[in-house]
Amino acid sequence: MLDLLFEGGQIIGLGMLAVFAIIAIIYFAIKGMGLINQPKKEPKAKEEAPKADPAPAPAVSPAPAPASANDAELVAVLAAAISAYCGEPVTKFRVVSFKRIK
């Protein structure tokens, strides 16, 4: 009777070991696929010009100008703000349209 119990314990132990081994193989296979499919990071250029501190914001004029006359200046300000936020030169993007929030 004790022999049957010992043999059953061995079979159960080997079965559990096989199940955990298969789970470990599946885990590492999924992790490996994740490493393969990661997007490649572009190396930064070694010789980058140091970024200058942004110029102080211009003072706000007390008299508002008509909206149509001020659009070119507003587009320039928006482009400069986006450029400063992204760290990209202004020539990398184009402001197509904007909407005023009231």
N, C-alpha and C positions, 0 to 999 in steps of 0.2 A: 504494500500500500504506500509506503514511504517512497519507494522507487517511482511509482506513478506520479506522485505529487512533485518530486524533484524534476522528473522529465517534463511535466506540464509547466513548471516554473521556468525551465530553460526555454521551452518553445515560446512562452509568453514574453520572456525577456528578449529573445531574438526577434520576435515580431515587432515589439515596441522599438527596438534598436533600428530595425529596417525602416519603420515608419518615420522616425525622427531623422534618419539619414536621407530619405527621399525629400522630406520637408526642407532640410538644410540645402540640398542640391537645388531645389526649386527656388529657395530664397536667394542663393548666390547667383543663380541664372538670371533672375529678375534684376538684381543689383547690377550685374554685368551688362545687361541690356540698357539699363539706365545710364551707365557710364559711356556706352558706345553712342547713344543717341543724344548726348548733351551737345548744345550748340558750341561751336568753336569760338573762343574769345580772340579778338583781333589784338595782336601785340601793339602797344603804343609806340609811337616814334620816339627814339631816344633823344633826338635834338628838337625839343619843343621850345618855342620862345616863351619866356616867363610871362604869365598873364599880368597885365597891368590892372591896378585897382580901378573900378569903375568911377567915372567922373561924378561929382555930386549932382543931385537932381536940380534942374533949373527951377527958379522961383516961379510960382503961379502968378499969372497976370491977373489983375483985379477986374478988368473989363472982359467979359467973354466975347469972343469973336463969333461971327455967323458960322453955323455948322458946316456949310459947304466949303467955306474958305479955309477951314481948319483941318480938313480931312487929310491932306498930304502930311501935315505935321504930326497928326495923330497916328498915321500909318508908320511914320518914321519912329515915333516913340514906342509903338507896339513892337516893331521889329527889333529895336534896341533892347527892349525889356526881354523879349524871347531869346535873343542872342545871349544876353547876360545870364539868364536862367539856365539855358542849355549848355553854355560854354562853347558854342559853335559860332563861326563867323556869320555875319548877316547874309553873305552870298550863298549859304547852304539852304536857305528856305525863302519862301515868298509869302507875304501877307496878301491873301486873296480878298478876304472880306472880313468885316467885323460888325458886331451889333452892339449898340449902346444899351446899357442897362439903366433903367430909371428907378 
